[in-house]
Amino acid sequence: MNHLLIYLLVINATGFLLMRSDKKRAINNRWRIRESIFILISILGGSLGTIFGMHIFRHKTRKIKFYIGLPLIFSVQVIGCVIFISYII
């Protein structure tokens, strides 16, 4: 269980920091992080960190793929966890 918590902390911190990094790159007109990387990080469990980063840094908030997609990924993950936990209990 501890490994899972550590993994979730790391993957969410990664999503958050990638949002910050991409925002800085956008401001400085530099090479950008692919949108597919943000989606992948979210699917792998970092959706909450990516969502927080999106709102805190005001980055990609106008893109429907992110505004709707990331909360949808998070919702599916939460529902999946609830079903899994209720199944093993």
C-alpha positions, 0 to 999 in steps of 0.5 A: 500500500505504501508503494501505491501512495508513493507512486501516486504522489510522484505521478501527480507531482510529475503532472503538476510540474509538467504543467508548470514547465509547459506554461513557462515554455509557452511564455518564453516561446520555446519547445513545448511538451506534447499534449499526449504526454499530459493525457498519458500522465493523467491516465497513469494516475496523475490526473489530479496533479495535472488538473491542479497544475492546469488551474493554478498555472492557468494553462490549457484551460480553454482546451476542451480536451483538458477542461473536460477530459482530465476531470473525466479521466479522474472521475473514471479512476475514482469510480474504478477505485470505489468499485475495486475497493467494494469488490475486495471488501 
